[in-house]
Amino acid sequence: MAKGPTPGHGPLTGVRVVELAGIGPGPFAAMLLADLGADVVRVDRPGGAGLGIDPASDLTNRNKRSVLLDLKRDEGPARVLDLVERADILVEGYRPGVAERLGVGPGACLARNPQLVYGRMTGWGQDGPLAERAGHDIAYLALTGTLSMIGRPDEPPVVPANLVGDYAGGSLYLVVGVLAALQHARAHGEGQVVDAAIVDGAAHLATMIHGMLAAGSWQDRRGTNLLDGGCPFYGTYATSDGGHMAVGPLEEKFYAEFAALLGIADAFPDRWDLARWNELRAAVTERFLSRTRAEWTEVFDGTDACVAPVLSLTEAPHHPHLAARSTRGESFAAALHTAAGASVPADDGTTPEGDAARVAAPLLRGTQA
């Protein structure tokens, strides 16, 4: 199995990042940069970040060093600007105007380091009518139309944890933005400010759906379309033991295998007959309720029927495929707990999280410096 590079030897080796500690998408974005080899120094505030979890269990702290600074004291902003002078990227997630009031906004930082990439992570963005308002993932998804697509047609929209907004629409877009700006800075010698707003990212994630809506192949009603649970062969079904199976054989040859293994091959010769979709759904439901999740998993194992068991967070790491690829969140947790209390101050006043905490992320697999 291909292995990821050792810490400090990823494709971003040599890139220095200053992270002004916060919660959610900002720390996750900085974690991704660290996983790719960047040297990330997290500037922590006295008393912590409010909604943050115990640092010993916070996986977004991995591969980072830290320094404790009070930005409301005179020496705090000065220390940050000292770090900025040697940095390539800064990441912050304050409300608009807060970094400026603290003396570490884009103006002050770029004056100290004109080639700096200044990454700003917010929900509503740096401007617009809601820019000054508080918010969280669910509100950002609500206004973009994204939340309206998730769930059953006769029930309220389903909250998809805080993955779609905070991390997909926020962190990932911030990382793409700062890496693009870093390329520009290295090519032209000038830094940039990256305004990454979760509302923008969440809206952009729905690009394909908007295209389908314009083409007339998507209804603006949740739970009635091909990819939102409206289709009987793209959804989840309960098993006899209370488990669930995920079903998604969209292509004809995959559906044929699915129907044969499920035992309904001859019952519905035309699966695209929308008038019979309720009957097809009822038949699929009845079949899955006849066996346990483990039994159905065995039935579909090794096939191209596009069926998988729905695993819990604690079950997932033990699946053979994820285990083979080392896609295991628990390994990060174990490493962080091992490293707790074992760090040593560095010569720049920061504190490394410990070698055991520097676990290469799965996205680094096969990459070499």
N, C-alpha and C positions, 0 to 999 in steps of 0.2 A: 504494500500500500504506500502511495506517495505521501510524504510528510511535508508539513509546512516548515518554513525557515525558522531558525532559532531566533529568539527575541533580539531586536537590534539588527537583524539581517534581512528584513523585508524590503519590498520595493520602495518604501518611504524612509529607509534608513538615511539619517542625516537631516531629515526635516524636523524642525523644532516647533512645537505647538504649546501655546499657553491657553489653558482652559480656565475661565472664571466659573467656578463651581456653581451648579444649579441642580435642577431635577429633570428627569425625562429625556427629551430628544437631544439636548446639548451634550450631556455626558455620554450618551450612546454614540453620537457622532464622533466625539473625541476618542471614545473607545475603539471605534472602527479605524481611525487614523493610527492609533497605537498598535492595534492588531496588525496593521500593514507595515509596522516598523518605525513609525515616527516616535520621537522622544517627546512625550506629553507631560507637561508640568501642570498639575491641577492646583489652582489657587483656592483654598478652602476658606470659608468665613468662620469666625468664632460662633459656636453654637450650632453649626451645621446648616443644612439647606432646607429645613422645615419639614417637607414631606419625604426627605431622603430616608433610606433604611440604614441599618447598622453597617458602617463601612466594611466590617469583616464579612458581610454577606452580599455587598453590592458588587455584582459582577462587572458593572460598567467602570469600576475603578481599576480593573486589571491593566497591566502593562503601563501604569502611570506612576509618576512621582508626585509628591504633594508638598505644598508649603502653606502654612496658616498665616493669613494676613487680614487685618481689619481695614477695609477700604474706606471706612469713615474716619480713620485717623490719618494724619498728614503723611506718615511714613508708608502707609499702605499703597496708595496710588503710585508713589515714587518707586517702590519696590516692583510693582507690576510693570511700570515703564522700563525699568532696568531689564526685566525679563523679555519685554517686547523688543528691546533693542537688538537682542540676539535671536529672535524668533522669526519663523516664516509665516506662521498662522496664529491667529487668536480666535477663540470661540467663546461667545457669551450669549446668555439667554435672558437678559433683563428686559423689562418693559421699555418701550422707546423713551429715550431721554435719560434713563437712570445711569447708564455708563458715562454719559456726558457729565452729569452732575457729580459723579464720583471722581471725575478727572481722568477716566480711562476710556473715553469714547474714541471714535475713529479719528477725529481731528488731532487729539493729543498723541495717539499711538502712531499715526502715520507721520506726524511731525518728527517723532523720534526715529522711526524706521519707515522710510518712504516705500520700501518694497513689501511691506507687510500685507498679508491677506487677512482682512478683518471680517470674520464670519458672525452674523447675527441670527439667532434662532428665536423666533417668536411665533405666536399663534395667528395673530391678525396681520402681522407685517409692521413695518416702520411708519406707514402712513395709511390714510383712509379713515372713515368715520368711527371704526371700532378699534383703531390702533391703541388707544389708551385704556381700553376695557380689559378687565380680567377675563380669563376663559380657560377651558380645558378641552382636551381631545374631542369629547362628545359634541361640544358646541361648534367647533370648527367643522366637523363632519356634517353637522346639521345644516349649516348655511351653504355648503357646497353642493348639496343634493346627494352626496355620497351615502349618508346615513339612511336616506329614504329608500335606497335600493335593497337594504339588507333586512330580511325577515319574511314572514308569511303575509299574504295579502289582507287577511282579516285580523291581523294583530299589529301592535305597535312595532316600530323598527327595533331591530336587535342590536345591542351594543357590542361591537367586535373587539372587546377589551380596548386597550389604547394603542393597538398595533398599527391600524390603518392611518390614523392622523399623526400621532406623535412620532412614530418611527419610520413608517413608509413615506408619508407626506412631509415629514419634518426632517429627521436625521439624515435619511438617504439623500434627499435633495440638497441639504446643507453640505454633505460630503462631496457630492458631485460639483457643487458650486465652488467650494474652496479649492478643490483640486484643479478645476479649470482655471480659476484665478491664479493659482500658484504657477501653472504653466505659463500664463500671460506674464506674471511678475518675473519669472526667470528668463523669458524671451525678450521682454521690453524694459525691465528694470523699474516697473511701476506697480505699486500695490493696488488693491481694489477692496471695496466694501461689498460683501455678499449679504443681501437681504433675503433670508430663507423664511418664508411664512408657511405655516402648516395649511392655511386655507388655500394657498396657491398650489402646494404640492398635492393635497387631497383632491382638488379639482382636476389637476393635470393627470392624476392616476386614472380618472374616468374617461380619458380621451377616446379609447375604443368604444366605450358605451355611448358616448355622445355621437360618434360616427354612426353606430348602429341605429340610434334614435332618429338621426337625420335621414337615414336610408329607409326608415319604416320597418326595420327588423327588430326593434326593441320598443316595448311599451313602457311609458312612464308610470308604471305601477309595479311595486315590488311583488315578488313571488309569482310572476306570470310569464317569465321569460326563460330562454334556454339555459342561462348561466346563473340564475338567481334562485333556483329551487322550484321554479314553475314547471320544469320538465321532469317527468317521472323517471328518466334515466340519467338525471344529474342532481343528486341530492343525498340525503342520509336516511337510513331506515333502522328501526329498532329490531333487536334480536330477542329471542325468548328469555335470555337471562338479564335483560335490561341494558345490554350493550348496544352499540350502533355500528353500522357499516356505511362507508362512503362509496357512492356509486357514480361513475362518470364515463361510461362507454359511448362517447358521442359519435365516433366513426362507425360505419356500418359493420366492418369486419370485427371490431371489438364488441359491438352490441350483439352480434350473432353468437359470439363465444359466451358473453354474459347471459343471454337468454337461455342458451342450451344448458349451461351449468346451473342456472337458477331453476330450470324446469318449466319455462314458459315459452319455449321456442315456437310452438305451433299455435299458441293462443292469440297472438297479436301479430299477424303477418305484416301489417303496415304500422310501424311505430310512429310515423309522422302524421297519423290520423288524429288531429287534435281533439276531435269530437269524442275519442275513446281514451284520452289521456287519464281521465279519472278512473276508468276501469283498469287501465294498465297500472296506475299507481296502487290501486287497491290490491291487484294481483301480486305485485312486487312486495307490498307491505305484508301480505299474508304469508308469502313464501319465507321471507326473512324471519318472521315471528315463529317459524317452525323449528328453528335450530338456534344454538347459542352462537355468540360472536366467535368463539374459538373454532367451532365446527365450520362456520361459513368461511373463516379465514383459511382453514385447511382446504376447503373446496376450491377457493379461488387462487390459492398459492401457486406460483409458477405459471400463471396464465396471463393473457393480454386482455382480460375482461375489464380492466381499469376499476377494480374494487379493492378497498383497503379497510382494515378495522380502524375505528376511531379510538385512538389511544389517549390516555390522560397524560399530563405532564410528567408524572412519576413513572408511568409505563413506557413512554416513548424511548428513553435512553437505552432500554433493554431490547429494543427491536433489532434483529440481526443486521439489517442494512445500516441503521444509524450507528450501531456499535462498530461495524466494520469501517465506517467513515469517521469514527470518533466524533460524531455529532451528538455530544452529550453535555448538557448544561451542568449536570451534577459534578463532572470532573473539574469544572471551573470553581464550583462552590467548595469542593474539597481542597483545592489548591489555595484558595483564599483563606480558608480557616487554618490551613497549615502555616501560612505565611504571617498570620496575625501576630503582631508584637515582635516580629523578627527584623524590622527595618532599621536602617542605619542612616543618619543624616549625610547628605552629599555635600560637596564643597560649595555648592551654590545655595545652600540653605534648604533645599528640597529634601523630601524623604522618599526613597524607593519603596515600592510595595512588597519587595521580596522576590527572589527568583522563582519560588513556587507559584507565585501569583501570575507570572508572566507566561500565560498559556496561549499558544498560537491559535488563532481563530480558524474555523473550518474553511473560510474563504481564502486562506493563504495556501491551501493544499497544493503542492506541486510547484509553487512559486520559488524562484531562486533569486538571490541578490546578484 
